[in-house]
Amino acid sequence: MVLTGDSQIWMWVPAIADWASRNNWRVEVYAKGSCPPWPDKYQLWFDHSAYPQCAHYQKFTESQINLQRPAVVIAAGLRPVWPRSYCFNCDPKATMGALRDDVQSFARAISTSGARVFFLQPSPTFNAFGSTVRVPPYCLTRETSDIRLCTNTSDDELRDYWWSLAFTPESIPVGTTMIVQNQLLCAKNKCPMVVGSTLVYADQDHVSLQWAEFVSQGFGQILAPLVDKFRHHT
């Protein structure tokens, strides 16, 4: 099994690796911060500076997947960083189409590996609020007298905008599957920042190491029925 992507895949490595070790899967990880697995022509770091290392990483990962021929590839990432002037006031369909083209190109690039490809839905993100007012862990440190004030955000408010606009489980590339993991982070349409004594989010849209380890069995329950039938891929 190959895990590839930006920090959206890296943060789940503890959960997937724990399940894999208990179920006789070997895992290879190719991850690079702020660099999703799907290429784009701009290659920008999150602060909009040039990021040519991302393209090198993407090409290397594609070549390794095709060389190793894993049974399963799980890819995760946010949309690439687009220039500040990109598609200003344009039709969202054009922007949505650009993201779809990027993801399609990744699926095509690794198709010769024969691997079954899964796309991990981006985690709910508090980036949508554009400030630290409702962002973990800042909210938790501010509302020490009643942390319930930080646990009532609905999952509808936290969806990754562009991914949700561009993709559904039915509209991802043909022959691939979307893994929906919101149930590991949200319940009854609310996404808490802390559960019991465990911090769920380390920042705006990354789960904490402790939470990834805590929900590893739950993650395995999602993965097992999807990937076990591909175990004997050659």
N, C-alpha and C positions, 0 to 999 in steps of 0.2 A: 504494500500500500504506500502510495506517495501522497504526502500532504504538501501543498504548495500555495503560495500567495503572500499577502502582506501580513500585518499584525492581526488581521481578522482570522487567519489560520493559526498563527503562532500562539495566540492566547489560549487556544483550545488543545494545543499539543499535550499538556499534562492529562487531560481527560481522555483523549483518543489513545495516547500511548499506554495509559493504565488499562484501558479496555483491551487494547491489542495484545499486551503482554499476557493477559489472562485468557486470551482466545487464540493464541498461536499465530498471530499476524506479525510480520516484520514490517516496520515503518521506516521510511526515508522521509526526511523533511527538507524542503527547499523554501525558505522564507526570507523576505527582505522588507524592511520597514518602508512604508509609504510607496510600495511597488506591487500593485496587483499582478496576478499572473497573466492577465490579458494585456497585450501591447497597445500602445497608442503612439501617434506620431509626434506628440509634444514632449514627452519624457521630462516632466517637471517634478521637483521635490515639493513637499507640502507648502513651502514658503515661496513657491514659484521660481526658484532658482533652477538652473540646468541640472539634470539628473541622468546623465548618460549611463551610469552604472546600472540603472534599472533595466535598460534594454539588454545589457550584457547578461544580467541575471535571468531575464526572461528567455533569451535564446539558449543559455546554458541549461536551464531547467527543461525546456522543450526537448533538447537533444538527449538529456539524461533519461527522460521519460520514454522516449522512443527507443533508446538503447536498452534500458532495463526491462521494458515491457511488463510493468506491474499489472496486477489483476485489477486494481482500483486506484483512481486518482481522485482526491478530494481537494477542490480548489476553492479559495475564499479570498475576497478582496472588495474594497470599495471601488468606485469609479476612479479612473486616472485623474490626476490634477490637470485641469484645463486652464489655459491662459485667462487672466481676469477679463479680457475683452471677448472671450469666446462666446459666440452665439448670444450676444446681449440682446434681450427682448425678442429672441427668436421663438419660433413655434416649438413647444416642448417635444413634438414628434421628431424633429430633426435631432435634438439632443439625445432623446431616447434611442433613436436609430443608430447614433454614433456608438453608444455603449453596447447595443446589441451586436453591432459589427465587430467591436473589439472582442467580445466574449466568443462570438462565432469563430473568429480567426484563431483564438486559442484552442478551441475544440478541434478545429481542422488541423492545426499544427501538430497535435499529439495523436491524431487519429491512427497513424501507422503503428502505434504501440499496441493497439487492440484493447487498451484498458477501458473499463467502464468508468465514465466520468460523472462525478457528483459535484454540484456547486452548493456550497454552504451559504445559506441566506445570511446576509449581514446581521450582526446583533442589533437590537434596539439601541438607538444612539441619543444621548442627551445633548449632542451638538446642535440639535434643532433649535435650542433656546437662545443660542448666541451669547450667553453670558454664564457666569458661575452661580447664578441665583438658584438654579435647580440642577446643578451638576455635582455628582459625587466626586470626591468625598467632601467638597466644600460645604454642601448643604448639611451634611451630617455634623461637621464641626461647628456650624453656626447654630443649628437647632438642637443643641445638646439637651435641652429640657423636654423636647418632644420630637423624637426622630420620625414620628408618624407623618409629620409635615413633609418628609422627603420620600414617602413611599406610596404616594397616591397618583403617580403619573400613569396615564393610560398607555397601553402599547400602541394604540393608533397614533398618538403624538410622537412616538419614538421610532417610527419606521424610517429606514433609510430612503429618502425621497426618490432619488434617481433609480435605485435598484427596484424599488416597489413599482415605479412607473414603467420601467422597461421590462420587468420580468415577473412572471407568476410561475407556479409549478408546471403550467401548461405551455408557457411561451419561451422556455429556455431552449437551447439548441437541441435539435432532433437527436434522439439517442442518448441524451443525458438526463440527469435527475437532480432536482433541487432538494436539499436537506433542510427542512424547516426546524429551527432549534429554539424558537421563541418560548416553547413550553419549559425550557431550562432556566428562563430568566423572568418570565411573567406568569401570573396566575390570576384568574378571574378578571382579565383585562387590565391588571395593574402590574407595573414593573418596579419592585422595591429595590432600594439601594443597599439594604442590609437585611439579612434573614437570621433571626436569632442573634448570635454573636459573630456571624460570618459576613464580611463585606462582599457584596456581589460585584460591584464595579470598582475598578482601580482608578478609573478616570471617566471621561465622557462616554466612551463606547468600547472599553476593553474590560473584560471580566478579570477579577483578581485571581491570582494563583490558587488561593484557598478555595474559591468558589469552583474553579475548573476541576480541582481535585474532588471537591464535595459532590459534584454532580456527575462524576465519571461513569457511574453505573447507569444513570439516566441517559447519558449520551450513548452509552453502549446499547441500551434498549432501542434507541432510534437507529443506530448504525447496523446492528446485527441482521435484522430482516432484509436490509437493503443490500448489504455487501457479501454476506456469507455464501450466497450462491455463485459468487465469482471467485471463490477461494482457489479453485483448481485451474484457473486461467493459465495458458501457456502461450 
